[in-house]
Structure formats: structure tokens, C-alpha cells
Amino acid sequence: MSKFLIKNATIVNENKLEVADILIQDDIIQKIATDISDATATVIDASGKYIFPGIIDDQVHFREPGLTHKGDIASESRAAVAGGITTFMEQPNTNPQTTTIDKLEEKFAMGANSSYANYSFLFGGTNDNLEELKKLDRNACSGVKLFLGSSTGNMLVDNEEVIEKIFRNTEMVISAHCEDETTIKNNLAKYKEQYGDNIPMEYHPLIRSAEACYLSSSKAIALAKQTGARFHVFHLSTGIETSLFRNDIPLKEKKITAEVCLHHLWFSDEDYKTKGSLIKWNPAVKSAEDRDQLWDAFLDDRIDVLATDHAPHTMEEKDNVYTKAPSGGPLVQHALPAMLEKYHQGKISLEKIVEKMCHNPAILFEIDRRGYVREGYYADLVLVDLKDSWTVSKANIAYKCGWSPFEGSTFQSNISHTFVNGHLAYENGNFSKKRNAKRLTFNR
């Protein structure tokens, strides 16, 4: 039995700040009150620090199985814990892909064996696995993932009849990558004719254009409304798409929801000149105007969730011409510090950060007893010092790939402690060798 008593923390939870003590016993928050005393507990004095619920990241690519030279569940979940992310949902485009129930359960076994953070996996829809998807229990995993734009292998779902059948045949949240493949192919052909393979990186948002995003997402949303599907659009990257979403009803009542990723709120097309392929993502980082409009929608609740789309590649892979440099980058360790930087800049409140990174993912995916600081909930907690600045460098990067698009950036806030199910998994730069992660359960 383990017990921790966190004293004098400012708890950021459910749209308020409150100084209180938190008593953790085993994996559960036992008590939240002022002046708790327990002689049998390990005491942490958190005076001047802030406690957040553990961050829930609904979109990561941890590269296992099959792509583990880039990252694996163990390495990337450790990095996530260092960044205050205590729960992740991993995507199905690994090798082999997670497109059968057997492969899904194999991934859960991998998570149980090696993850430092709580885990679930998305089941991948394809043009030809509808019957398998129909067998999937709605509480088996976090949801279904569709690539309605480019992906690896056979994961591009471009058969409209199949898409409609998937929408009609699952009660789970269907999350989608929305980019119109034909538009992208035509744009790429145009620039390849001019530049060959060595297309300047700043043309990436013109190839994977706002038009390509809007065509795909608007069409998919229309179909979701027609079929009554529960539909979640991953990684919005354009201002025009924000008009497709509502903020006049509570999240629990929404059937169409949206996510934005950190990089689309932080970078713009002006950064390609200095960052190059390090900020090449799909969908692309676009204009500063798009970024501003995404922020507006994020703050006014048309966009519901913040995620990372953490997708590591080696520097050797990234250091290539445009057509050969893969899209994606590592972000789980730095997402919360980057958002806290926006707090220091006056862009967003601490309460709003917690809403978008903790509460809302828990609501959206109906996760059991996570995403809040509440008695009886799992003790997934993050202790943050808002006045402990540090600079991202190779010496403190925890990703297996060994680099970050934030290298050289100084953040004013630091994560000092991360608890996963009551276990102190990370403390002041040091990782526990013990793992106490759990498979997510749901209330559906």
C-alpha cells in the first residue's frame, strides 16, 4: 500500500483555482481538503505550485509495432509522463496495422507490458474490414480511426459507400484525418513539375491546402449528420473549417466535435524557413491567419480538445528533400509547457488549459474516473511550477528520436512531479523504474 499527501497545492480543476491538500492511497484520490494530516503518508510540500489532472492526449503515434527505430510504447510514454501526459490514445497505422480485433488485443498486451502512462488504442477502419469493426465491443477501446486522407498501407478509406456503412454501424466515437486526396495529388503534381523532388518546404501548406482540408471535413461532417454518427475531426489546421462546429451546446450533447494540435496553435508558415521539415506535419501548418482563427475557435469552444499528434521520425529520415521527408514530429514532452507559455503570454487561462487537455477528452471519450481532480478518481496528477524556467536541449529530450521542434526554446514553467494511478512516475527529471499504468475503461 502506498500513500502520498500533497500539501498546499493550488488545484486547477473544474473552472476554478483552490488551495488544498490531496491524500492519495494506492491508485485513488482518497481526500481533498484543507489541513489533511496522515502520519503514514509520504508528504510533498507543493506550496506555490499548481496541481493539474493528468493530461489526456487523444492522438499519438508511438510507432510500435514495426516502426520502433523511431519510438516505442515504453520510450514515448516515458516522455509523455515527463510532459504531464498520464493517458494516451495511440493510432492504428503501425506495422502491422491495428485493423483486426486480434491485432488490437496484441497492442493492449504491448501496452500492459511496457507503458508508463495509461493507454488505449484506436481501431483502424479500412475499405474492407467493416465486418470486423461490427464485432468490436463499444467499450473495448477508445474509438475508431479513419484516414480520409493519405496514410500508410491500405488505411486510406476512400470508398464513400464503405464510409457511410462505417458511420451507420458503430456506436463508438469515429475520429478522422480529413484531407482530400485528389486535391493533394493534383497540387503535388504541379509543384513536382516545377521543382522535382526538391520542393521548397514552405510549399507544404499549398500542397496540403486549406481547400483539401475543408473539402474532406465538410463532406464527412455532412455524412455524420445524415447518419447520426458520433464524429470527431482530428487536428484542425485551417480557419475555414472552424465554421463547421458549434459552441452553443455542452460538449456532452455534441455529436460532431473537433480537436486542434499544439503545432497548429504555435507555428505558422513563416516558420518553414527556419524549421524546414521539422515542422512538416499532415495536415500542414498553415498561415498566421489560420492560426489566429484556430485560437479563436479553441477559446470560444467550437474546438473541444487539444492533442499532440505525436509522431516521431529520426533526424536521418527528416533530413531529406520534400518528397522523401516524412511528416510528423515528437511533441508529448513539450505540449503542456508550451501551452503554459501561452498562459504566461495572456493568451489562455490555466482553467481553460485543463478543460481542453483533461476534462474534455474524458467527456468526449467517456473515460472512467480520469480527467479531473476528484475524490474517488484515479490519482493521475501533475505538479507544475510556473516559475521554474528551462531550455529544451538534447540533454533533456526524452524521445527516442532525440530531437524536438522546440529545441532551443525556453519555457517559464516546469513539471516537477507526475503521478500515474497514485504512483510517482516522474520527479524533477527522474523517472521511476516501476510502471503503474492501466488500460483505459469507459462508461458507455
C-alpha positions in Angstrom: 0.0 0.0 0.0 1.3 3.5 -0.9 0.2 6.8 0.4 1.1 10.3 -0.6 -0.1 13.6 0.9 0.4 16.6 -1.3 0.2 19.7 0.8 -0.8 23.3 0.0 -1.1 22.9 -3.8 -3.2 25.3 -5.9 -5.6 22.8 -7.6 -6.7 23.8 -11.1 -9.9 21.9 -11.7 -13.5 22.4 -13.0 -13.0 26.0 -13.8 -11.6 27.2 -10.5 -8.4 27.5 -8.5 -8.4 26.2 -4.9 -5.6 25.8 -2.4 -6.0 22.4 -0.7 -4.3 19.1 0.3 -4.7 15.9 -1.6 -4.4 12.5 0.0 -3.6 9.6 -2.3 -3.9 6.0 -1.3 -2.8 3.3 -3.7 -4.2 4.4 -7.1 -7.1 6.6 -5.9 -7.6 10.2 -4.6 -9.0 9.5 -1.1 -9.5 13.0 0.1 -9.3 16.7 -0.9 -9.5 19.2 1.9 -7.5 21.8 3.8 -5.1 20.7 6.6 -5.1 17.0 6.0 -2.7 15.1 8.2 -1.6 11.4 7.9 1.5 10.2 9.7 1.7 7.2 7.3 1.8 9.1 4.1 4.8 10.5 2.2 4.4 14.2 2.3 5.1 16.5 -0.7 5.0 20.3 0.1 3.6 21.9 -3.0 3.4 25.4 -1.7 3.5 27.8 -4.6 2.9 25.1 -7.1 -0.1 24.0 -9.1 -1.8 20.6 -9.5 -3.5 19.7 -12.7 -5.4 16.5 -13.5 -3.2 14.2 -15.7 -3.2 15.3 -19.3 -5.2 13.0 -21.7 -3.8 13.0 -25.3 -6.3 11.6 -27.7 -3.9 11.3 -30.6 -0.4 9.8 -30.6 1.7 7.6 -32.8 4.1 5.6 -30.6 5.4 3.5 -33.5 5.0 0.1 -32.0 4.8 -2.5 -33.6 7.0 -2.4 -36.6 8.5 1.1 -36.6 10.3 1.0 -33.3 13.5 2.6 -34.6 11.6 5.9 -34.4 10.0 5.3 -31.0 8.1 2.6 -29.0 5.5 2.5 -26.3 8.0 2.5 -23.5 10.2 5.3 -24.7 7.4 7.6 -25.8 5.1 7.0 -22.8 8.1 7.9 -20.6 8.5 11.2 -22.5 4.7 11.7 -22.2 4.9 11.3 -18.4 7.7 13.9 -18.3 5.3 16.2 -20.1 2.5 15.6 -17.6 0.6 13.3 -20.0 -0.7 10.4 -18.0 -3.1 8.9 -20.6 -2.7 8.4 -24.3 -4.7 7.0 -27.2 -2.5 5.5 -29.9 -3.3 5.4 -33.6 -3.7 2.3 -35.8 -1.2 3.0 -38.6 1.6 0.8 -37.3 3.1 -2.3 -38.9 1.1 -4.4 -38.8 -1.9 -2.1 -38.7 -4.5 -2.3 -35.9 -7.4 -3.3 -38.2 -8.5 -6.6 -36.6 -9.6 -7.3 -33.1 -6.7 -9.7 -32.7 -4.2 -7.0 -33.6 -5.9 -4.6 -31.2 -5.6 -7.0 -28.3 -1.9 -7.6 -29.2 -1.4 -3.9 -28.9 -3.1 -3.9 -25.5 -0.7 -6.6 -24.4 2.2 -4.4 -25.5 0.8 -1.5 -23.5 0.4 -3.7 -20.4 4.0 -4.9 -20.8 5.8 -1.6 -21.3 3.7 1.6 -20.9 4.5 4.2 -18.3 1.2 6.0 -18.9 -2.4 4.8 -19.1 -3.2 3.6 -22.6 -5.9 2.8 -25.1 -5.7 2.3 -28.9 -7.9 3.2 -31.8 -9.2 0.6 -34.1 -8.4 1.4 -37.8 -11.2 1.4 -40.4 -10.3 0.4 -43.9 -12.2 -0.1 -47.2 -12.6 -3.8 -46.4 -12.8 -4.5 -42.6 -16.4 -3.4 -41.9 -17.4 -6.9 -40.7 -14.5 -6.9 -38.2 -15.5 -3.5 -37.0 -19.1 -4.6 -36.4 -17.7 -7.2 -33.9 -15.9 -4.6 -31.8 -17.4 -4.1 -28.4 -18.0 -0.4 -27.8 -16.1 -0.5 -24.5 -13.1 -2.3 -26.0 -11.0 0.7 -26.9 -11.2 4.5 -27.2 -12.7 4.5 -30.7 -12.4 4.0 -34.4 -9.9 5.9 -36.6 -10.5 6.7 -40.3 -7.9 8.2 -42.6 -9.9 10.2 -45.1 -6.6 11.5 -46.4 -3.2 10.0 -47.1 -1.9 7.2 -44.8 0.4 4.2 -44.9 -0.6 0.8 -46.4 -4.3 0.4 -47.1 -5.5 2.7 -44.4 -6.8 5.4 -46.8 -10.6 5.0 -46.7 -11.8 6.5 -50.0 -14.9 4.3 -50.8 -17.8 6.5 -49.9 -20.2 3.6 -49.6 -17.9 2.0 -47.1 -17.5 5.3 -45.1 -21.3 5.5 -44.9 -21.6 1.9 -43.7 -18.9 2.5 -41.0 -20.8 5.7 -39.9 -24.0 3.7 -39.6 -22.5 0.6 -37.9 -20.6 1.8 -34.8 -21.7 3.5 -31.6 -18.2 4.5 -30.8 -16.5 7.8 -31.5 -15.3 7.9 -35.0 -12.2 10.0 -35.3 -10.9 11.1 -38.7 -7.9 12.6 -40.5 -9.7 14.8 -43.1 -7.8 15.8 -46.3 -9.0 15.4 -49.8 -6.6 13.0 -51.6 -7.4 14.2 -55.2 -6.7 17.8 -54.4 -3.4 17.0 -52.7 -2.3 14.7 -55.6 -3.0 17.5 -58.1 -1.2 20.1 -56.1 1.8 17.8 -55.6 2.0 17.1 -59.3 2.0 20.8 -60.1 4.9 21.6 -57.8 6.9 18.4 -58.7 6.7 19.5 -62.4 8.3 22.8 -61.3 10.8 21.6 -58.7 11.1 17.9 -59.0 11.6 16.2 -55.6 13.3 19.2 -54.0 10.1 21.3 -53.5 10.7 24.2 -51.0 9.3 23.2 -47.7 7.2 26.3 -47.5 5.0 25.0 -50.3 3.8 22.2 -48.0 0.6 24.2 -46.9 -0.1 24.9 -50.6 0.1 21.2 -51.5 -1.8 20.0 -48.5 -4.0 23.0 -48.8 -6.9 24.6 -46.8 -9.1 23.6 -49.7 -8.1 19.9 -49.3 -8.9 20.0 -45.6 -12.2 21.8 -45.9 -13.4 19.6 -48.8 -12.8 16.4 -46.8 -14.0 17.6 -43.3 -17.2 19.3 -44.6 -18.2 16.3 -46.6 -17.5 13.9 -43.7 -19.4 16.1 -41.3 -22.4 16.2 -43.6 -22.4 12.4 -43.8 -22.1 12.1 -40.0 -25.1 14.4 -39.5 -27.1 12.4 -42.1 -26.3 9.0 -40.4 -26.3 10.2 -36.8 -22.7 9.1 -36.3 -20.6 10.3 -33.4 -17.8 12.1 -35.3 -14.6 13.7 -34.1 -12.3 15.6 -36.5 -8.7 15.3 -35.6 -6.1 18.1 -36.0 -7.9 21.1 -37.5 -5.4 23.2 -39.3 -7.5 25.9 -41.1 -9.6 28.8 -40.1 -12.3 28.0 -42.7 -13.0 24.6 -41.0 -13.8 26.2 -37.7 -17.2 27.3 -39.1 -18.3 23.7 -39.3 -18.5 23.3 -35.5 -20.9 24.5 -32.7 -20.3 26.2 -29.4 -24.0 26.7 -28.4 -24.5 23.3 -26.7 -22.5 21.5 -24.0 -19.8 19.0 -25.1 -21.8 16.1 -23.7 -24.6 16.9 -26.2 -22.4 17.3 -29.2 -22.3 14.6 -31.9 -19.7 16.5 -34.0 -16.6 17.6 -32.2 -13.1 18.9 -33.1 -9.5 18.7 -32.0 -6.6 21.1 -32.6 -3.0 20.1 -32.1 -0.3 22.1 -30.4 1.7 22.7 -33.5 -1.2 24.3 -35.4 -1.6 26.8 -32.5 2.1 27.5 -32.2 3.8 27.6 -35.6 2.8 29.2 -38.9 4.0 29.0 -42.5 6.6 31.7 -41.7 8.5 29.1 -39.6 9.3 26.7 -42.5 12.2 28.9 -43.4 14.0 28.2 -40.1 12.4 24.8 -39.1 12.1 23.2 -42.5 11.0 19.5 -42.4 11.0 19.6 -38.6 7.5 21.2 -38.7 6.3 19.2 -41.7 3.1 17.7 -40.5 -0.1 16.4 -42.2 -2.2 18.4 -42.2 0.2 21.2 -42.8 1.0 24.1 -40.5 -0.7 26.9 -42.4 -0.8 30.7 -42.2 -0.7 33.0 -39.2 -4.3 34.0 -40.0 -5.3 30.3 -39.9 -3.5 30.0 -36.5 -5.4 33.1 -35.2 -8.7 31.7 -36.3 -7.9 28.3 -34.7 -7.2 30.1 -31.4 -10.5 32.0 -31.6 -12.4 28.7 -32.1 -10.4 27.0 -29.4 -11.1 29.6 -26.9 -14.8 30.0 -27.8 -15.4 26.2 -27.6 -16.0 25.4 -31.3 -12.8 23.3 -30.9 -13.1 21.0 -27.9 -9.8 19.2 -27.4 -6.1 19.9 -27.6 -3.8 17.0 -28.6 -0.3 16.4 -29.9 -0.4 14.0 -32.8 3.0 13.0 -31.5 4.6 11.2 -34.5 8.4 10.8 -34.2 10.8 10.2 -37.0 14.6 10.0 -36.9 16.7 13.0 -37.9 18.1 11.0 -40.7 14.6 10.5 -42.1 13.7 14.1 -41.6 16.9 15.4 -43.3 15.6 14.7 -46.8 14.2 16.6 -49.8 10.5 17.5 -49.6 9.0 14.3 -51.2 11.2 12.0 -49.1 11.0 13.8 -45.7 8.2 12.2 -43.7 5.5 14.2 -42.0 5.2 14.3 -38.2 7.2 15.2 -35.1 7.6 14.5 -31.4 5.5 16.6 -29.0 4.3 14.8 -25.9 7.0 16.0 -23.6 6.6 19.7 -24.5 2.9 20.2 -25.2 1.9 21.3 -21.6 5.0 23.5 -21.1 4.2 25.2 -24.5 0.6 25.8 -23.5 1.7 27.2 -20.2 3.9 29.6 -22.1 0.7 30.8 -23.8 -0.8 31.3 -20.3 2.2 33.5 -19.4 1.6 35.5 -22.6 -2.0 36.1 -21.5 -3.5 34.0 -24.3 -5.3 31.4 -22.3 -6.1 30.7 -18.6 -4.9 27.8 -16.6 -8.6 26.7 -16.2 -9.1 26.6 -20.0 -5.9 24.6 -20.5 -7.2 22.0 -18.0 -10.6 22.0 -19.7 -9.2 21.3 -23.1 -6.4 18.9 -22.2 -8.0 17.0 -19.3 -11.8 17.4 -18.8 -12.9 17.4 -22.4 -11.1 14.3 -23.6 -12.5 12.5 -20.6 -16.0 13.7 -21.5 -15.7 13.1 -25.3 -14.4 9.5 -25.0 -16.5 8.7 -21.8 -13.4 7.7 -19.9 -13.9 6.2 -16.4 -12.7 8.3 -13.5 -10.0 10.3 -15.2 -9.5 13.9 -16.3 -10.5 15.5 -13.0 -9.1 16.1 -9.5 -11.9 14.4 -7.6 -12.2 12.1 -4.6 -12.7 8.5 -5.8 -11.0 9.2 -9.1 -7.7 7.7 -10.2 -4.8 9.7 -8.9 -3.4 10.9 -12.2 -1.9 14.3 -11.2 0.7 16.7 -12.5 2.5 19.2 -10.2 3.6 22.3 -12.1 6.0 25.1 -11.1 5.1 28.2 -13.1 8.3 30.0 -12.1 10.9 27.4 -13.0 12.3 28.2 -16.4 14.3 25.7 -18.5 15.5 25.4 -22.1 14.8 22.4 -24.3 18.0 20.7 -25.3 19.2 17.3 -26.4 20.3 16.7 -22.9 16.8 16.8 -21.5 14.8 15.4 -24.5 13.3 12.0 -23.6 12.1 11.0 -27.1 13.8 8.0 -28.7 14.3 10.1 -31.8 16.4 12.5 -29.8 15.1 15.8 -31.2 12.3 18.3 -30.8 11.0 21.2 -32.9 11.2 23.2 -29.6 15.0 22.7 -29.3 16.5 25.9 -28.0 13.1 27.3 -26.7 12.9 28.4 -23.1 9.8 27.7 -21.2 8.9 29.5 -18.0 7.0 26.6 -16.4 8.4 23.2 -15.4 6.7 19.9 -14.5 8.1 18.7 -11.2 6.0 15.6 -10.4 3.7 13.3 -12.4 1.6 10.7 -10.7 0.1 7.8 -12.7 -2.6 5.9 -10.7 -1.1 7.1 -7.4 2.4 6.1 -8.4 5.1 8.8 -8.6 6.2 8.1 -12.1 8.3 11.2 -12.6 10.1 13.6 -10.2 12.3 16.5 -11.1 13.8 14.9 -14.2 14.0 11.4 -12.8 11.8 8.5 -13.9 10.6 5.7 -11.7 11.6 2.3 -13.0 8.3 0.9 -11.8 5.3 1.2 -14.1 1.7 1.5 -12.8 -0.2 2.2 -16.0 -3.7 0.9 -16.6 -5.7 0.1 -19.7 -8.5 2.7 -20.0 -12.0 1.7 -19.2 -15.1 3.6 -20.3 -18.6 4.5 -19.2 -20.6 3.9 -22.3 
